[in-house]
């Protein structure tokens, strides 16, 4: 799936905030844990139209020495080997859009695939050899289904002391771990949605919270009516590392979207290792 959405605003919203009204959710990344990844071990990239090249699209351009670490890309559970081609300069025709049809105009490091990639999203995770060796990729099935009667709802009520107004199963892994989105009852004008991974084995839920101020016209994205777009939130990849599940998520909005790598931290809460914003709205 390649996702493009249009908007009349000419520029992406790049500010980091916890209250989002005109673009996708932005959160503050925490520092990388010492026993997992360094800055150069993961990046995000954009495919060209023929899916045989990828350009790095991190918000902050990595140091040139980090390009040597990028060796692979992932489509769901399948990895593909990469070879560095060049550092591409921004063209005179570049309009800010980071889309396959604008690939030749986007600035950044370009890599070629050893084998043509199968169909999938335009935006992908890139990684180092050490990442590839230390993690087990899990096949993801993205299928949205109502989950208001799931035992997860009862567990969340106990955890937060609040009712759950909406819950959906958004993905499962091949080993039958379940990934949910659930919206908690509001407190005043504050809304909370939680991304929850429920492993097949083990009792602990892994949780990432998304918070916003409620506005009946626009809370999470432009003109969303105050509703979190659960059907649009996608799990691109899942990895098992040290017995816990890491996620790569895609959250598209009107002008662009967030790509995020989440890893479990203290108290079974996910934290952000790396996040990049991609822009695709036409000028």
C-alpha positions as CSV (number, residue, x, y, z in Angstrom):
1,X,0.0,0.0,0.0
2,X,1.3,3.4,-1.0
3,X,-0.6,6.2,0.8
4,X,-1.0,9.7,-0.6
5,X,-3.4,12.2,0.9
6,X,-4.0,15.8,-0.3
7,X,-4.3,19.2,1.5
8,X,-4.2,22.8,0.4
9,X,-1.5,23.8,2.9
10,X,1.8,24.3,1.1
11,X,4.2,23.2,3.8
12,X,4.3,20.3,6.3
13,X,3.9,20.9,10.0
14,X,7.3,20.0,11.5
15,X,6.9,21.2,15.1
16,X,7.0,18.6,17.8
17,X,4.0,18.8,20.1
18,X,1.6,16.6,22.1
19,X,-1.5,18.4,20.8
20,X,-2.1,17.9,17.1
21,X,-4.7,19.7,15.1
22,X,-3.3,20.2,11.6
23,X,-1.0,17.3,11.0
24,X,-0.1,13.9,12.3
25,X,0.9,13.0,15.9
26,X,4.4,14.2,16.9
27,X,6.1,13.1,20.0
28,X,9.5,13.6,21.6
29,X,11.9,10.6,20.9
30,X,13.7,9.2,24.0
31,X,17.3,8.4,23.9
32,X,18.3,5.1,22.4
33,X,18.9,2.4,25.0
34,X,22.5,1.3,25.3
35,X,21.9,-2.4,24.8
36,X,19.9,-2.0,21.6
37,X,20.6,0.5,18.9
38,X,22.9,3.4,17.9
39,X,21.8,6.3,15.8
40,X,23.1,4.8,12.6
41,X,21.6,1.3,13.1
42,X,18.2,2.3,11.8
43,X,16.8,4.8,9.3
44,X,13.7,5.4,7.2
45,X,13.7,5.4,3.4
46,X,11.6,6.1,0.3
47,X,11.3,3.7,-2.6
48,X,11.5,4.9,-6.2
49,X,8.7,4.1,-8.6
50,X,10.4,0.9,-9.9
51,X,11.2,-0.3,-6.3
52,X,14.9,-0.9,-7.1
53,X,16.3,2.1,-5.2
54,X,15.7,3.7,-1.8
55,X,16.6,7.2,-0.5
56,X,17.1,8.0,3.2
57,X,14.5,10.4,4.5
58,X,15.4,10.8,8.1
59,X,14.4,14.2,9.6
60,X,18.0,14.8,10.6
61,X,20.5,13.7,8.0
62,X,22.8,11.1,9.5
63,X,26.6,11.6,9.5
64,X,28.2,10.5,6.3
65,X,30.0,7.6,8.2
66,X,26.5,6.2,9.2
67,X,25.8,5.5,5.5
68,X,28.3,2.6,5.8
69,X,26.0,1.0,8.4
70,X,22.9,0.9,6.2
71,X,22.9,-2.6,4.7
72,X,19.3,-3.8,4.5
73,X,15.7,-2.8,4.1
74,X,12.6,-4.5,5.3
75,X,9.2,-5.2,3.6
76,X,7.1,-6.8,6.3
77,X,9.2,-9.8,7.5
78,X,11.5,-10.0,4.4
79,X,14.9,-8.2,4.3
80,X,16.7,-7.1,1.2
81,X,20.4,-6.3,0.9
82,X,21.4,-2.7,0.0
83,X,24.4,-1.2,-1.7
84,X,25.3,2.5,-1.4
85,X,25.0,4.5,-4.7
86,X,25.5,8.2,-4.0
87,X,24.5,11.2,-2.0
88,X,21.8,12.9,-4.1
89,X,21.5,16.7,-4.1
90,X,18.2,18.5,-4.0
91,X,17.2,19.4,-7.6
92,X,15.9,22.7,-8.8
93,X,12.5,21.1,-9.2
94,X,12.2,19.8,-5.7
95,X,8.9,20.9,-4.1
96,X,9.3,19.1,-0.7
97,X,7.3,16.1,-1.6
98,X,8.9,12.8,-0.6
99,X,7.0,10.4,-2.9
100,X,8.1,7.8,-5.5
101,X,7.3,10.0,-8.4
102,X,9.5,12.8,-7.0
103,X,12.3,10.4,-6.1
104,X,14.9,12.0,-8.4
105,X,14.4,15.4,-6.9
106,X,14.7,14.5,-3.2
107,X,18.0,15.1,-1.4
108,X,19.6,12.3,0.5
109,X,21.7,9.1,0.4
110,X,20.6,6.7,-2.4
111,X,20.9,2.9,-2.1
112,X,20.1,0.1,-4.7
113,X,18.6,-3.2,-3.9
114,X,20.4,-6.4,-4.8
115,X,17.0,-7.9,-5.9
116,X,13.8,-6.0,-6.9
117,X,11.5,-5.6,-4.0
118,X,8.0,-7.1,-3.9
119,X,5.0,-4.7,-3.8
120,X,4.4,-2.8,-0.5
121,X,4.5,0.6,1.1
122,X,6.5,3.4,-0.4
123,X,8.2,4.0,3.0
124,X,10.4,1.4,4.6
125,X,12.8,0.7,7.5
126,X,16.5,0.5,6.8
127,X,19.0,-1.2,9.1
128,X,22.6,-2.3,9.9
129,X,24.0,-5.8,9.9
130,X,24.0,-5.8,13.7
131,X,20.2,-5.0,13.7
132,X,19.6,-7.8,11.3
133,X,21.5,-10.3,13.4
134,X,20.1,-9.4,16.7
135,X,16.4,-9.4,15.8
136,X,13.8,-11.9,14.6
137,X,11.4,-10.5,12.1
138,X,7.7,-11.4,12.6
139,X,5.3,-11.5,9.7
140,X,2.5,-9.0,10.2
141,X,-1.1,-9.2,9.0
142,X,-2.8,-5.8,9.0
143,X,-6.5,-6.6,9.4
144,X,-8.8,-4.1,11.3
145,X,-11.6,-5.6,13.4
146,X,-13.7,-4.4,16.3
147,X,-12.4,-5.5,19.7
148,X,-14.7,-3.8,22.2
149,X,-15.5,-7.3,23.7
150,X,-11.9,-8.4,23.9
151,X,-10.4,-9.2,27.3
152,X,-7.9,-6.4,26.5
153,X,-10.7,-3.8,27.3
154,X,-11.0,-5.3,30.8
155,X,-7.3,-5.1,31.3
156,X,-7.1,-1.5,30.1
157,X,-9.9,-0.5,32.4
158,X,-8.0,-1.9,35.3
159,X,-4.7,-0.2,34.2
160,X,-6.2,3.2,33.7
161,X,-9.3,3.2,35.9
162,X,-11.3,4.5,33.0
163,X,-13.7,3.1,30.5
164,X,-12.8,2.3,26.9
165,X,-14.9,4.1,24.2
166,X,-13.5,2.3,21.2
167,X,-11.1,-0.6,20.6
168,X,-9.9,-2.3,17.4
169,X,-7.6,-5.1,16.6
170,X,-5.3,-3.7,13.9
171,X,-2.7,-6.4,13.3
172,X,-1.5,-9.8,14.3
173,X,1.8,-11.5,13.9
174,X,2.4,-15.0,12.5
175,X,3.1,-16.2,16.0
176,X,-0.3,-14.9,17.1
177,X,0.7,-11.8,19.0
178,X,-2.1,-9.2,18.8
179,X,-1.8,-5.4,18.3
180,X,-4.7,-3.1,19.2
181,X,-5.7,0.5,19.3
182,X,-8.0,1.6,22.1
183,X,-9.4,5.0,22.9
184,X,-10.0,5.8,26.6
185,X,-12.9,7.8,28.0
186,X,-11.9,11.5,27.9
187,X,-10.9,13.5,30.9
188,X,-12.1,17.0,30.4
189,X,-10.8,18.0,27.0
190,X,-8.0,15.5,27.1
191,X,-8.1,12.4,24.9
192,X,-5.8,9.3,25.1
193,X,-5.5,6.5,22.6
194,X,-3.2,3.6,23.4
195,X,-1.4,1.3,21.0
196,X,-1.2,-2.1,22.7
197,X,0.8,-5.2,21.9
198,X,-0.6,-8.3,23.6
199,X,1.9,-11.1,23.3
200,X,0.6,-14.7,22.8
201,X,2.7,-15.7,25.8
202,X,3.3,-13.7,28.9
203,X,0.9,-11.5,30.9
204,X,2.4,-8.0,30.3
205,X,0.9,-5.6,27.7
206,X,3.3,-3.3,25.8
207,X,1.7,0.2,25.6
208,X,2.4,3.4,23.7
209,X,0.2,6.4,24.6
210,X,-1.0,9.1,22.1
211,X,-2.6,12.2,23.8
212,X,-4.3,15.2,22.4
213,X,-6.7,18.0,23.3
214,X,-10.2,17.4,22.0
215,X,-11.7,19.6,19.3
216,X,-14.8,18.4,17.5
217,X,-13.4,19.5,14.1
218,X,-9.8,18.4,14.4
219,X,-8.0,16.6,17.1
220,X,-5.5,14.1,15.6
221,X,-5.4,15.3,12.0
222,X,-7.0,17.9,9.7
223,X,-10.8,17.7,9.7
224,X,-10.9,14.3,11.5
225,X,-14.0,15.2,13.6
226,X,-12.1,14.5,16.8
227,X,-11.7,10.8,15.9
228,X,-8.5,8.9,15.9
229,X,-8.0,7.3,12.5
230,X,-7.5,3.7,13.6
231,X,-8.0,2.2,10.1
232,X,-5.1,4.3,8.8
233,X,-2.6,3.5,11.5
234,X,-0.4,0.7,10.0
235,X,2.2,-1.7,11.4
236,X,4.9,-1.9,8.8
237,X,7.2,-4.3,10.7
238,X,7.5,-6.2,14.0
239,X,10.6,-7.7,15.5
240,X,11.2,-9.9,18.5
241,X,14.2,-8.8,20.6
242,X,15.1,-10.2,24.0
243,X,11.7,-11.8,24.3
244,X,9.8,-8.6,23.6
245,X,8.2,-7.1,20.5
246,X,9.4,-4.0,18.7
247,X,7.2,-2.2,16.2
248,X,7.6,0.0,13.1
249,X,4.5,2.1,12.6
250,X,3.1,4.4,9.9
251,X,0.6,7.1,10.9
252,X,-0.5,9.1,7.7
253,X,-2.1,12.5,7.9
254,X,-3.4,15.0,5.4
255,X,-0.1,16.6,4.5
256,X,2.3,13.7,5.4
257,X,2.9,11.0,7.9
258,X,5.1,9.8,10.8
259,X,7.3,6.7,10.6
260,X,8.3,5.5,14.0
261,X,10.4,2.7,15.6
262,X,9.1,1.7,19.0
263,X,10.9,-0.5,21.5
264,X,9.8,-1.7,24.9
265,X,11.3,0.2,27.8
266,X,10.6,0.5,31.6
267,X,7.2,-0.6,33.0
268,X,6.3,-2.2,29.7
269,X,5.9,1.1,28.0
270,X,7.1,1.6,24.4
271,X,9.5,4.5,23.7
272,X,10.5,6.0,20.5
273,X,13.9,5.2,19.2
274,X,13.6,7.0,15.9
275,X,10.9,9.0,14.1
276,X,10.7,10.6,10.7
277,X,8.1,12.8,9.1
278,X,7.5,12.4,5.4
279,X,5.7,15.0,3.3
280,X,3.5,14.2,0.3
281,X,0.9,17.0,0.0
282,X,0.9,18.8,-3.4
283,X,1.8,22.5,-3.5
